[in-house]
């Protein structure tokens, strides 16, 4: 690895901060405020360069919108030359209704996206940090309480090792770690115990996703090689997403439904 890629090397070895996704989302949300502030406060050459860049972006956006409208809206191929006069309510039939076609295409795309990312449990109950974490007292002092223990079931990788005791802030108990899940195939109607590969998304918080917490509604990746699923090209499917449908801390096991 080149010497100047030490940041990428550190990320591969130690991972990112637990709140990296949340900080990134907030930074992207503040981007509009920063652009508006620059547009108001910049002067001189920097203002000219900024306005030139913004103008080129807007021109590009208008071109894309125009191309989209032209591709979706189909007008008459050859306008017919009518010798007779048309009534008023028939005069605009030759003109393509671009607004209606654009609205229809946007609605269709939204429906396709909703069907693609639909899950069995779209809404789940929120879990507070008081319920998720239990305060652990450390040392002889009664005031030191900087450690937290997770009270829900979690998933950790195969080669997981705990950090040193003096550096470990969040504790994941061994008794609450899960390696397998009872996955139900919705089309075949069979339930198989499959090993968990990773936690893809926990709807409660990005921090819970990073910690691998398994709660109701969590999307996990399971190893479906035992089911013998193949793609259209004939390749064996290794990993597939599934959503947890029960409360693992109540039942003591993880039940999930395979996503199509």
N, C-alpha and C positions, 0 to 999 in steps of 0.2 A: 504493500500500500504506500502511495506517495506520502511524503512527510507533511504536506499541507492539508491532508484530509484527516486531521486528528479529531475534528468534531464528529465526522461520520463514524470514525472508529469508536469513539466514546459512546455514541448512541447505540451502536451494535452490541457493545459489551455490557453497558449498564442500563440501556433503555432511556426513555424520556421521563420528564416529571409526571406525576400523577394527574396534575391539572393542565397538561399540555393542550389537550383537545379543547377544553373550556376557554383557556387563554387565547388560543388560535381563533375560536369562534368569535370572541369578543373583539379581538383585534380586527378581524374582517368586518365586523359590524360597525366599528368606529371609522372605517376607511372613508365612508361618505362624508363624515364630519371633517376629516382632515383635508379632503379635496375642496370642500366648501370654504374652509378657513384659508387655504392657499389661494383660492380664486379671489378672495377679498383682500388679502394682505400683501400678496406678491407685487413687486414694483420692478420697473426697468426690464433688463434683458431676461431675467428669470420669469417674469410675467408673460413676456412674448413667447418664450419656449413652452411655458405651461399651457397658454391658450392655443398654440399651434398643435400641441399634442392632443388636447381635448377636442379641437375641431376635427382632427383626423379620425379620432375615435367615433365621433358623432356621424361623420360622413360614412365611415365603414358600417356603422349600425344601420343607417338609412339604406345603404346599398343592400344589406342582407335582408331587411324588411321588404324592400322592393322585389328582390329575387324570390323571396318566399311567396309574396302575393302573385307574382307572375307564374310561378310553378303550380300554385294551387288553383288559381282562377282560370277557367277556360272560357274564352269568348267565342263568338261565331267564327268558324274558319274562313268562310267567304261571305261577306255581307251581301244579302240579296237586294237587288235594286227594284224596289216596288214602285210601280207607276201610280198606284192609288194612294191617296192620303190615309194615314193611319190615325185612329182616335188617340186622344191624349193618354189614356191609361195603357196603351200598347207601345208608346214611343220609346220608353226606357227599357224594353225587354232585350234589346240588342246589347246594351251596356252591361258588362259583368258586375255583379254585386260583390265587390271585393271585401267590404266590411263583414258581410254575412259569411262569406267563405272562410275568411281568416278566423272569425269567431268559432265557426264549426270545427276547423282544423285544430285550434287550441284546445277546445273541449275534448276532442277525440284523443289528443295526445295526453291530456290529463287522465282520462279514463284508462288508457293503456298503461300509463305509469302506475295508477292506483291498483290495477289488476296485477301488475308485475310484482309490486312490493307489498301485496296484501298478506296479512298474517292472521292466524286463527284468533289471537287475542289482541285486537288493536288498542284497547285501553286497559290499564292496570292500576291498582291502588298504589299511591305514593307511599314511600317508606322514609321516615325521618332518620336523621343521623343518630338521634338518641336511641331509636329502636335497633339500628344497624350496628352501632359500636357500643361496647361496654368499657367503661373507664377502669384502667388497671393502675393500682397504687404501686409505686416502685420505691425500693429502699426503705430505710427506717423513718424517713421524714413523711409526715402526713400531708404535706403540701405538694409533693411531686406526683403528678398524675398526667404524664405526657404520653403514656402508652394507651393504645386502644385495641380491643379484641373484637373481631367480627363475630356476630351471633348467628349469621346465616351460613348456609352451605356455600362452599367455594370450590373452584377448580384451579389446580396448579399443574404445571407441565411435568414431564417425566424426570428431567434432571434438576428439579427444584431443590435448593438448599436454603435454609433460613440464614438470615444475616446474623452477625454477632449480637448477643443479647443487649449490649450497651448501645447498639446502633439501630435495633429493630423497633420501629414505632408502631406498626400495625401488625397484629398477631393473627394468623389464620390457623385455628386449632386443627390438629391432625384428625380428630374424630369427626369434623364437619367437612372434610375434603371428599369430593366425589370424583371418580374416574370414569364411571359408566352411566348411561342413561337408558331408560326404557322408551324407545322411539317407536311410534305408531305410524305406519304407512297409510295415508288416507285413502288411496285407491285400492291397494291390495287388502287392507283391513287386517294386517298382521302387526304384532308388536314384537320387537327384537331388542335385546340388550346390546347396545353398541358403545364402544369407547369414545369418550369426548376428546376432541382435538384441541379446541380453543373456545373462548367466549367471544363471540363476534360483537354483540351489542346488548348492554343492559339499559332498559329504558329509564331507569331511575337516575343515573348519573354517569358521565364518562369516567369518573374516578372508580365507580363500582365495576365498570367494564375492565379497567386496567388491573384491578385487584382480582378479577375473575369471580365475582359474587354471583351466585345462582339464585335468582328470585323468579317469581311468576311473571311470564312475559319475556324472559331473557332469550335472545337468539344465540344458539350455540352451533358449533360445527362438529359433526360426528363422522366417524369412519364407517362408510356404507359399503366397503369393499366386500363384506360378507354377503350382502344382498345380491350381488352380481348385476348391478345396474350398469348399463353401457350407454355411451353417447351414440349419436347418429353416425359418427365415423367409425364406430366399433371399439372405442377405447373404454376401459373400465373406469367408472366414476369412483374416485377415492374419497373425497370429502363432500358433504352436503349439509345445508343449514336446517336446523330444527328449532322450534320454539317451545320453551318450558311451559306446561299447562297446569302445573300444580304448585303448591307451596312445599318445597323440599324440606324446610325446617319442621313442618308439621307431619309429613308422611315418612320422612327418613329416606326417601329415594327421589330420583329425578325422573319425571314423566314428561315426554315431549312429543310433538307432532311434526313430521317431516314436511318441509316446505317444498312446494312444487317448483 
